[in-house]
Amino acid sequence: MTENIIKISGVTRQYILGKTVIDALRGIDLEIVKGEFTVVLGPSGSGKSTLLNIIGCLDRATSGSYILDGEEIAGRDFNSLSEIRNRKIGFIFQSFNLIPVLNVMENIEFPCLLRKDRDPNLRENVLKICEEVGLSSFVHHKPDELSGGQRQRVAIARALITSPSIVLADEPTANLDSKTSDQILDLMVNLNKNHQVTFIFATHDPRVMDRARRTLRIKDGKMETNY
């Protein structure tokens, strides 16, 4: 029996702008199975970013249910969401979001240093994941000493070091050339297979879509296609 890592039921999100109510999400129903490699597509203003923010515990739904890894998330306060985010979710951004004064090893281990229960084997784990993503020779380099592809590999390693249930990737190939994009995508496909981490992408890159197992289309705050 397949296991849902995400189950969203009737999720809405409203924003108040002055006297205007904006319905960003209008009753989203969504199930994602553990280990999926999924792409979310949608034009600007479709609700795609809002949905990803709710999945990533960066925002809260106005109404509806969000079960993440068997845990009801809806209604949690932002401190609770922060703890869940640190335990269960990794992020990969198109702008990398690395800390310039930290080297590769320090950037990767940083999310784990925010935890109350730090792993005594953290440095060893960082070195292992550096080897897995092809960064073993660059652990003492600062971000400005790395290529775009190498920086994205650091971002991927940082997303995985916390052993998350889900990795959310926002246009991860947008700032990379075609050859580097293909290498990064192949790397993420292999990591998805080897670690069984669920990857959810927001992208319009056809190379990402070609590798996805499922594509979700959202328009005007509603899920349009799910296949």
N, C-alpha and C positions, 0 to 999 in steps of 0.2 A: 504493500500500500504506500502510495506517494505521500509525502508529508509537506504540508503548506508551511512555508517560512513566513509568508505574509497573507493575511486575510483581511480585506477592507470591505466593509458593508455600509452602504448608504452614506458615505462620507461627503459632507458639504464643507465649503469654506467661504465665509462672507467677510468682506472688508468694508468698513464704513469710511467713505471719503466725503466729509462735510455732511450734506443731507442725502447723499447718494449711497445706496447699498450695492456693492459689486459682488455678484455671485461667481467666484473664481472656480469653484467645484460644485457640481449639481447632482449629487447622489451617485458617487463613484462606487462600483462594486468591482473587486479585483482579488484574484488569488494567484500567488506565485509560489511554485514548488521549490523546495530547497535544492540548490545546485543549478538553477536556471541561469541562462545567459540571455538577458532580455533587453530589448531596446524600446524606449518610449519616444514616440514621434508626436509632434504637434507644432502648429505655427505659433508665432508670438501672440500671447494673450489667450492661448488655448487652455491654460491651467496646468500645463506640463511641469513648470517649475514649482508651482504650488503643491502639486501632488508629490514631487520628489522631496520637497521640504518637509512635508508631513511624514513621508516614509522615513526620511533621515532624522526625524525628531528635532528638526530645526523650527518647526511650527506646529500648531495644534489645529485639529479640525474643529469646525463650529458645531457639527453634530455627526453622528455615526460612530461606527466601531472600527478600531484598528488593532488587530492582534498580530504581534510580532514575536515569532519564535515561541508561540503559546502564551504570550503575556499581553493582556489588554493595555493598550497605550493611551487610548482616548481618555481625556479628563485629567491626565497627569499634569502637575505643575512643571515649570520650566527647569527647576533644579532636578527633579526626577527624570525629566527628558534628557538632561545633560548626562546623568549617570548612565542611562540606557544607551545613549549615543556612544559614550566612551567604551562601553562593554560590548556592544553588538554591531556597530556600524563603522565602516571605513569610507573615506571620501577621496576621490581623485578628481582634481580640478584642471581645467584647461590651462590656467595660469600657474600651475604647479603648487603655489602657496608655500614654498619652502622658506625657512628662516635663514636670512643671508649670513648671519654671524655664526651659525652652527654648521659643522661639517656633515657629511653624508650620514655617518653613524649617529650623530647627535640628533639630526632631523628625524631619522627613522625611529629612534627610541623615545622621542619627545612625548607622544600620546600616552605611552606606558608610565611616564614619570608623573602624570596627572592622577594616576590611580592610587588609592589608599594601600592596596596590597600589591606591592611591586614584586615582580618575578626576580628571584636572585640569579636566574640564568639569562637575564635580559640581554646582556652584551653577547653572549654565545648565540642566542636566538637571532640577534641582529646580524651577526656575521654569517649565519646560515642563510638568512633570507637575502643578504647581499650577494652571496654566491648564486642563489637561485635566480636572481634577476640580472646577473651579470655585472655586479658593481664591486666585486672583491678588491679590485685594484684602485678603487676610488673612495674608500671609506673615510679618508682623512681630507678629502677635497671639499672646499666650500662650493655652494651653488654656482657662483660666478666663474668657477673653474670647470664647469661641466657644459656639455652640449644640451640642446633641448631634449633629445631622446634620453640622455642620462638623467636629466632632472625629472622627467616623467617616470623613469624607473625608480628613482628615489621616492616619488609620490606613491607609486604602487606598493613599494616595500613598506612605506609608512602606514598605508591603509591596511596592510595585511598583518603587521607585527602584533596587533592587539587580538589576533584570531577572531575577527568579526564574523557574524552570521551573514552580513550583507555588505557589499561594496557598491557605493553609488558613484558613477563616473559621469561628470558633466562635460560633454564635448572634449574628451580626453585627447583627441588627435587634432584639435583645431589649430594648434600652434606648431605642428610638426610637418615636415615634408613627407612626400608619399612613401619613400623607402622606410623612413623611421616610423611612420604610422603603421605600416604593415608589420614591422618588427615588434612594436609595442602591442598591437592587437594579437599577434601570434603568442606573445608572452602571456597576455591576459587569458587567452583561450586555454593555454597549458596550465596556468595557475587555477583556473576554474575547474579543470578536470582533476588536477592533482590534490587540490585542497577542498573541493566541493563547496567553495564559497559561492553564494549567489551574487551575480553581477547584474546591476541594472544601469543601463546607459541612457542618457539624454543626448541625442545626436541627430544630425542629418547626413553624416558621412556614410555613403553607400558601402564602404569597406567594413564598417561596423555592422551595418544591417545584414551584409552577406554572411557574417559569422554568427549572427544572433539565432538562437533557437526559437525565439518568439518575438513578434513585433506588436506593440500596443500603440494604438492611435487615439489621441484625445483631441477633441474639438469643442470649443464653447463650454468647457467645464464638464463634458460628458465623454465617457469612453465610447469611441466610435467603432473601433475594430479590435478584436482580441483573438489572435490566431498564432 
